[in-house]
């Protein structure tokens, strides 16, 4: 399992790496704190440990950016122990918050707990839940779709939409059903919201012309222009 440690205290990072490696966790740290999201997308970690106080942008900013692209567990590790800091972390999409100084036993327990929660029985393997439509495969937990050797990462909303369409494939899904399932209340959805999200998916699909050119598959997405 890969853990992305976004922390600028090198001595703390070293100690966490030593502890995590004892349990076969592979750790990665940012090479450039101004490009944390780019490195996250490149590494595709299974869990993120994230400090609040960081160079360039704070942890809340990066938590929000990561959450837009992934459902990976995010655990804050910070010396800031105020209730508002913890509330903000959760509001931005974090799964947990650990206040420094902390025991490494507690850190390991939380890491294991969140990995079990998200990946279940597959926590120590390379297997993951997937959906297939022809040669297109989608991994919901990673928000990653793959066609042969090509891959693309989606936003959370795009991933939810693709999961719904692929789960119903080869049947068509009515627009009203998508709105009811993906949004709590249709009144709060802009008229263009669904079209924009489907448009992004179609743009990605066009990169793999052989998939889109399949009449059967293309017919299923045409109604959502």
C-alpha positions as CSV (number, residue, x, y, z in Angstrom):
1,X,0.0,0.0,0.0
2,X,1.2,3.5,-0.9
3,X,1.0,6.4,1.5
4,X,1.6,10.0,0.5
5,X,3.1,11.9,3.4
6,X,2.6,15.6,2.8
7,X,4.6,17.0,5.7
8,X,7.6,19.5,5.6
9,X,9.1,18.5,8.9
10,X,11.9,16.2,7.6
11,X,12.6,14.7,11.0
12,X,9.0,13.8,11.6
13,X,8.7,12.4,8.0
14,X,11.7,10.2,8.6
15,X,10.2,8.8,11.8
16,X,6.9,8.1,10.2
17,X,8.6,6.4,7.3
18,X,10.5,4.2,9.6
19,X,7.4,3.1,11.5
20,X,5.2,2.7,8.4
21,X,7.8,0.7,6.5
22,X,7.8,-1.9,9.4
23,X,4.3,-2.8,8.3
24,X,5.1,-2.9,4.6
25,X,3.7,0.5,3.7
26,X,5.5,2.3,0.9
27,X,5.8,6.0,1.6
28,X,6.2,9.0,-0.7
29,X,6.9,12.6,0.1
30,X,6.4,15.7,-2.2
31,X,9.4,16.8,-4.2
32,X,7.7,20.2,-4.8
33,X,5.2,21.5,-2.3
34,X,3.8,23.9,-4.9
35,X,2.7,20.9,-7.0
36,X,1.3,18.5,-4.4
37,X,-1.8,17.6,-6.6
38,X,0.4,16.7,-9.6
39,X,2.6,14.4,-7.5
40,X,-0.5,12.9,-5.9
41,X,-1.9,12.0,-9.4
42,X,1.4,10.6,-10.4
43,X,1.8,8.4,-7.3
44,X,-1.8,7.4,-7.0
45,X,-1.4,6.6,-3.2
46,X,-3.9,4.5,-1.2
47,X,-3.9,7.0,1.7
48,X,-2.7,10.6,2.4
49,X,-1.2,11.9,5.6
50,X,-1.5,15.7,5.4
51,X,-0.2,18.6,7.5
52,X,-2.1,21.9,7.8
53,X,0.9,24.3,7.8
54,X,2.8,23.8,4.5
55,X,4.9,25.9,2.1
56,X,3.0,27.7,-0.6
57,X,-0.5,26.4,0.1
58,X,-2.0,25.0,3.4
59,X,-3.3,21.5,3.9
60,X,-6.9,22.6,3.6
61,X,-6.3,23.8,0.1
62,X,-4.6,20.5,-1.0
63,X,-7.3,18.4,0.8
64,X,-9.9,20.2,-1.3
65,X,-8.0,19.7,-4.5
66,X,-7.3,16.0,-3.8
67,X,-10.9,15.4,-2.9
68,X,-12.0,16.8,-6.2
69,X,-10.1,14.1,-7.9
70,X,-10.1,11.1,-5.5
71,X,-11.9,9.4,-2.7
72,X,-8.6,8.2,-1.2
73,X,-8.6,8.4,2.7
74,X,-7.1,11.7,3.9
75,X,-5.8,11.9,7.5
76,X,-4.6,15.3,8.8
77,X,-1.6,15.3,11.1
78,X,-1.2,18.8,12.7
79,X,-0.1,20.7,15.8
80,X,-3.2,22.9,15.4
81,X,-5.6,21.5,18.0
82,X,-8.5,23.9,17.8
83,X,-12.0,22.7,17.1
84,X,-12.3,24.9,14.1
85,X,-9.2,23.5,12.5
86,X,-10.7,20.0,12.8
87,X,-14.1,21.1,11.6
88,X,-12.5,22.8,8.5
89,X,-10.5,19.6,7.8
90,X,-13.6,17.5,7.8
91,X,-15.5,20.1,5.8
92,X,-12.8,20.1,3.1
93,X,-13.1,16.3,2.8
94,X,-10.7,14.8,5.3
95,X,-11.5,11.5,6.9
96,X,-9.7,12.0,10.2
97,X,-7.6,14.4,12.2
98,X,-4.6,13.5,14.4
99,X,-3.1,16.2,16.7
100,X,0.7,16.4,17.2
101,X,2.4,15.1,19.2
102,X,0.9,11.7,18.6
103,X,1.9,8.2,19.4
104,X,3.0,6.1,16.4
105,X,0.8,3.3,17.7
106,X,-2.2,5.6,17.3
107,X,-1.1,6.7,13.8
108,X,-0.7,3.1,12.7
109,X,-4.0,2.2,14.1
110,X,-5.7,5.0,12.2
111,X,-3.9,4.2,9.0
112,X,-4.9,0.5,9.2
113,X,-8.5,1.5,10.1
114,X,-9.0,3.7,7.2
115,X,-7.4,1.3,4.8
116,X,-9.7,-1.5,6.0
117,X,-12.7,0.8,5.7
118,X,-12.0,1.8,2.1
119,X,-10.3,-1.3,0.7
120,X,-11.7,-4.0,2.9
121,X,-10.4,-7.5,2.2
122,X,-8.3,-6.1,-0.6
123,X,-6.2,-3.9,1.6
124,X,-3.0,-6.0,1.2
125,X,-3.4,-6.9,-2.5
126,X,-3.3,-5.3,-5.9
127,X,-6.9,-6.2,-6.5
128,X,-9.7,-3.5,-6.5
129,X,-13.3,-3.3,-7.4
130,X,-13.8,-2.5,-11.1
131,X,-16.5,-2.0,-13.6
132,X,-16.2,-3.1,-17.3
133,X,-17.9,-2.1,-20.5
134,X,-16.1,-3.8,-23.5
135,X,-12.4,-2.9,-23.2
136,X,-13.1,0.0,-20.9
137,X,-12.4,-0.6,-17.2
138,X,-13.2,1.8,-14.3
139,X,-11.8,1.6,-10.8
140,X,-14.3,3.5,-8.5
141,X,-12.0,3.7,-5.4
142,X,-9.2,5.2,-7.5
143,X,-11.4,7.3,-9.8
144,X,-9.4,5.8,-12.6
145,X,-10.6,4.6,-16.0
146,X,-8.4,2.5,-18.3
147,X,-8.6,1.4,-21.9
148,X,-5.8,-0.9,-22.9
149,X,-2.6,1.0,-22.0
150,X,-4.3,4.5,-21.7
151,X,-5.7,5.8,-18.4
152,X,-7.5,8.8,-17.1
153,X,-8.4,10.1,-13.6
154,X,-11.8,11.6,-13.0
155,X,-13.3,14.0,-10.6
156,X,-15.6,12.5,-7.9
157,X,-18.7,13.7,-9.7
158,X,-17.6,12.3,-13.0
159,X,-16.7,9.0,-11.3
160,X,-20.2,8.8,-9.8
161,X,-21.7,9.4,-13.2
162,X,-19.5,6.9,-15.0
163,X,-20.3,4.3,-12.3
164,X,-24.0,4.7,-12.9
165,X,-23.7,4.5,-16.7
166,X,-21.4,1.5,-16.6
167,X,-23.4,-0.4,-14.0
168,X,-26.5,0.0,-16.2
169,X,-24.6,-0.9,-19.5
170,X,-25.9,-1.9,-22.0
171,X,-29.2,-0.3,-20.9
172,X,-29.8,3.4,-21.3
173,X,-30.2,5.6,-18.2
174,X,-32.7,8.4,-18.3
175,X,-31.6,11.9,-17.4
176,X,-34.2,12.1,-14.5
177,X,-32.7,8.9,-12.9
178,X,-29.2,10.3,-13.0
179,X,-30.3,13.6,-11.4
180,X,-32.3,11.7,-8.7
181,X,-29.4,9.4,-7.9
182,X,-26.4,11.8,-8.1
183,X,-28.0,14.9,-6.7
184,X,-30.2,15.1,-3.6
185,X,-32.6,17.7,-5.1
186,X,-33.0,18.5,-8.8
187,X,-33.9,22.1,-7.9
188,X,-30.3,22.7,-6.8
189,X,-28.8,21.5,-10.0
190,X,-28.0,24.0,-12.7
191,X,-29.5,23.1,-16.1
192,X,-26.0,22.7,-17.5
193,X,-24.5,20.7,-14.7
194,X,-25.2,17.2,-16.0
195,X,-24.4,18.2,-19.6
196,X,-21.0,19.6,-18.5
197,X,-20.1,16.4,-16.6
198,X,-21.2,14.1,-19.4
199,X,-19.3,16.3,-21.8
200,X,-16.1,15.8,-19.9
201,X,-16.6,12.1,-19.9
202,X,-17.3,12.1,-23.7
203,X,-14.1,14.1,-24.2
204,X,-12.1,11.5,-22.4
205,X,-13.8,8.7,-24.3
206,X,-12.9,10.4,-27.7
207,X,-9.3,9.8,-26.9
208,X,-10.1,6.1,-27.4
209,X,-11.9,6.3,-30.7
210,X,-12.4,2.5,-31.0
211,X,-14.6,2.7,-27.9
212,X,-16.7,5.6,-29.0
213,X,-17.0,4.3,-32.5
214,X,-18.8,1.2,-31.2
215,X,-22.4,1.8,-32.3
216,X,-23.8,0.0,-29.3
217,X,-21.7,1.9,-26.7
218,X,-22.1,5.3,-28.5
219,X,-25.8,4.9,-28.7
220,X,-26.0,4.6,-24.9
221,X,-24.3,8.0,-24.3
222,X,-25.9,9.9,-27.2
223,X,-29.1,10.8,-25.3
224,X,-27.1,12.8,-22.7
225,X,-25.8,15.5,-25.0
